[in-house]
């Protein structure tokens, strides 16, 4: 059995597939799609794949902006953050990721909530 969450998730290719499907869900959601109107989605997906790979213990260093800087000025609310996390959780379920591993990924993302949520609803 694999030791790291990264391995259990299937490595970079599998994580990239999860990220692609995740963003399909996010940009289809009118509550949060506007955050991505002027975003290079190919670049965004590459950064998110790198980020999730790194937090999952993969042989990847995240080289993107820190979370506060990356989300500065976006005025993301708690309900919007929660909607995006729900899309991630649903995507992980769709890919049949084990419940404990889903919880670990969601907890890792949740650690950045204070840096991402900058506006009140």
VMD Tcl script that draws the C-alpha trace (Angstrom):
set ca {
  {0.00 0.00 0.00}
  {1.23 3.49 -0.82}
  {2.54 5.62 1.99}
  {1.61 9.11 0.86}
  {-1.74 10.66 0.14}
  {-0.25 11.71 -3.21}
  {0.26 8.05 -4.12}
  {-3.18 7.02 -2.86}
  {-4.75 9.76 -4.98}
  {-3.01 8.27 -8.01}
  {-0.16 10.71 -8.52}
  {0.04 13.79 -10.68}
  {-2.01 12.49 -13.62}
  {-4.92 11.47 -11.41}
  {-4.75 14.70 -9.42}
  {-4.76 16.69 -12.68}
  {-7.90 14.80 -13.77}
  {-9.59 15.62 -10.45}
  {-8.60 19.28 -10.81}
  {-9.96 19.44 -14.38}
  {-13.33 18.02 -13.29}
  {-13.35 20.23 -10.20}
  {-13.01 23.36 -12.33}
  {-15.72 22.12 -14.70}
  {-18.01 22.14 -11.67}
  {-16.79 25.49 -10.35}
  {-17.15 27.46 -13.59}
  {-20.63 25.98 -14.09}
  {-21.72 27.33 -10.69}
  {-23.12 30.84 -11.10}
  {-22.40 31.60 -7.43}
  {-18.63 31.40 -7.93}
  {-17.94 31.33 -11.68}
  {-17.38 35.09 -11.77}
  {-14.14 34.70 -9.83}
  {-12.71 32.98 -12.90}
  {-13.98 35.27 -15.68}
  {-10.56 36.73 -16.49}
  {-8.46 33.78 -15.38}
  {-6.25 31.70 -17.65}
  {-7.88 28.40 -16.71}
  {-5.10 26.24 -18.12}
  {-2.62 28.05 -15.88}
  {-5.06 27.96 -12.95}
  {-5.53 24.22 -13.31}
  {-1.78 23.67 -13.48}
  {-1.29 25.70 -10.28}
  {-4.09 23.85 -8.51}
  {-2.66 20.49 -9.58}
  {0.73 21.56 -8.26}
  {-0.81 22.82 -5.02}
  {-2.84 19.67 -4.35}
  {0.11 17.47 -5.27}
  {2.32 19.35 -2.80}
  {-0.17 19.28 0.09}
  {-0.75 15.56 -0.57}
  {2.93 14.84 0.05}
  {3.96 14.40 -3.55}
  {7.40 15.10 -4.96}
  {6.22 18.56 -5.95}
  {6.98 22.00 -4.58}
  {4.21 24.56 -4.93}
  {5.70 27.60 -6.65}
  {2.59 29.75 -6.96}
  {1.86 32.88 -4.99}
  {1.05 32.43 -1.33}
  {-2.65 32.02 -0.71}
  {-3.26 35.50 0.69}
  {-1.49 37.16 -2.25}
  {-3.18 34.91 -4.81}
  {-6.63 35.78 -3.49}
  {-6.01 39.43 -2.57}
  {-8.71 41.72 -3.87}
  {-11.08 38.93 -4.90}
  {-13.44 39.59 -1.97}
  {-14.23 35.90 -1.51}
  {-16.95 35.27 1.03}
  {-17.34 32.32 3.39}
  {-20.37 30.99 1.45}
  {-18.38 31.15 -1.79}
  {-15.42 29.39 -0.18}
  {-17.79 26.73 1.13}
  {-19.34 26.29 -2.34}
  {-15.92 25.73 -3.86}
  {-14.95 23.27 -1.13}
  {-18.22 21.41 -1.76}
  {-17.31 21.12 -5.44}
  {-13.93 19.71 -4.46}
  {-15.53 17.21 -2.11}
  {-18.05 16.13 -4.76}
  {-15.29 15.73 -7.31}
  {-13.21 13.61 -4.95}
  {-16.31 11.45 -4.34}
  {-16.89 11.17 -8.09}
  {-13.33 9.86 -8.47}
  {-14.05 7.37 -5.66}
  {-11.37 8.73 -3.35}
  {-11.49 7.04 0.05}
  {-13.43 9.03 2.68}
  {-10.41 9.40 4.98}
  {-8.28 10.68 2.09}
  {-11.06 13.09 1.04}
  {-11.17 14.42 4.59}
  {-7.39 14.87 4.57}
  {-7.49 16.85 1.30}
  {-10.39 18.99 2.53}
  {-8.64 19.65 5.84}
  {-5.49 20.74 3.98}
  {-7.52 23.16 1.86}
  {-9.42 24.34 4.94}
  {-6.17 25.43 6.55}
  {-6.04 28.24 3.96}
  {-9.57 29.54 4.57}
  {-8.42 32.59 6.53}
  {-6.04 33.58 3.72}
  {-8.71 33.10 1.03}
  {-11.88 34.47 2.63}
  {-11.49 38.23 2.73}
  {-15.07 39.50 2.55}
  {-18.22 39.14 4.57}
  {-21.36 37.80 2.95}
}
mol new
graphics top color blue
foreach p $ca { graphics top sphere $p radius 0.5 }
foreach p [lrange $ca 0 end-1] q [lrange $ca 1 end] { graphics top cylinder $p $q radius 0.2 }
display resetview
